[in-house]
Each structure stands twice: as C-alpha cells, then as structure tokens.
C-alpha cells in the first residue's frame, strides 16, 4: 500500500479543510452550512488515513478491516458528539454531525488507496 497521506482520499479533505479554515478564520467568509458540517466530514475523512498510515509505520500492516473502521467511526462520533459537548459549551451534539462523520468514512472507503478493505 502506498502512503495513504499522499492519496486523493486524504489530500482532497485536507485541501477542503485548509481552504475552509482560511476562508472562515482569515478572510471572514461565512457559509453557514459549510461552516457547520465540513469540519465533521474532514474529521473522519482525515483521521482514518492517518490511522492507516500509523498502522503501516508501527505495525507494518496495510489496509483497515470493516470492523476496525466501524469501531474507529463509532469512537470519533462518541468523542465529538458526547465527550466534547459534555466538557465544553463550544461543542454541540448534532445528528447531522454524526451523518457527516459517517460520510467522511464512506469517502475514505470509496477512495481508499488500495481499494482493499480487509474482511
């Protein structure tokens, strides 16, 4: 498996995230739906390839099983929609955030580097 951080499955969400942050924070352009939901999408779409890359470097494993991906997405959802809102009022639990996190997982699954998810 090639480096997942140099693949379209990582680079497109990374580009979207960086452009969104520049527009929102530096230039002051606000697009409400994008502002609310691009970050949860990018959160999972960027975390999964980083996880795969870490496994490749540390454990010489390639790919990710469907079970691992499901567990990782569940953890990301629980962390961002339960734990963070519990500790900070700056975070709000939102069902659409959950859907965007899942969509980020679907993005990775559809465009993963090897097109191979282990059983």
ABEGO torsion letter per residue (X at the ends): XBBAAABAAAAAAAAAAAAAAAAAAAAGBBBAAAAAAAAAAAAAAAAAAAAAAAAAAAAGBBEBBAAAAAAAAAAAAAAAAAAAAAABAABBBBAAAAAAAAAAAAAAAAABAAGBBBX
